């Protein structure tokens, strides 16, 4: 939860850390073996497990099929993580509160 909701909670964990600590390591799998079980490349899985890449819906489905962890749960973890990371950069995102007509607002390139 953010300060915008009136109280704070611990920052959400990256789902890659969860997959690493709760699935891969307890099963005694190497990253190579886990990647093989998931049908992905070792670098792709390593990037996720080391929190350098976001969890894609496809990867979440692969984890669900291979290890039985709900894709929905994993994607909620990713979404919560993304929200928290974006809130941390809130000051960098310059957008004024909308007032008036659309034609009066100045567009900024994304």
C-alpha positions, 0 to 999 in steps of 0.5 A, spaced: 500 500 500 502 507 498 502 513 502 496 515 498 491 510 502 493 512 509 498 507 511 504 503 509 506 496 508 513 493 506 515 494 499 512 488 495 518 483 492 520 482 485 517 475 483 523 473 480 526 473 488 520 469 490 521 464 484 528 463 486 527 462 493 521 458 494 521 454 488 528 453 484 532 453 490 528 448 495 528 443 489 535 443 488 535 445 481 540 449 477 538 455 473 540 451 467 535 445 469 530 450 471 530 453 465 530 447 461 524 445 465 521 451 463 523 451 456 526 458 456 533 460 455 538 460 461 539 467 460 532 469 460 531 465 467 537 468 470 535 475 469 528 474 472 531 470 478 536 476 479 531 481 478 533 484 472 527 483 468 520 483 469 516 477 469 512 476 463 505 473 463 508 467 458 513 466 463 508 466 469 504 461 465 510 456 464 512 457 472 505 455 473 505 449 468 512 446 471 511 448 478 504 449 480 504 456 482 498 460 480 500 464 474 495 469 477 499 470 484 505 471 480 502 476 476 499 480 482 506 480 485 509 483 478 504 488 478 504 490 485 512 490 484 511 495 478 506 500 482 511 500 488 517 502 483 513 507 479 511 510 485 518 511 487 519 515 481 513 519 482 517 526 482 520 524 475 513 524 472 511 531 470 504 531 469 499 537 471 492 535 474 487 536 468 483 542 468 478 544 462 478 542 455 483 537 452 485 542 446 487 547 452 492 541 455 499 541 452 502 534 450 508 531 452 512 526 448 512 519 451 
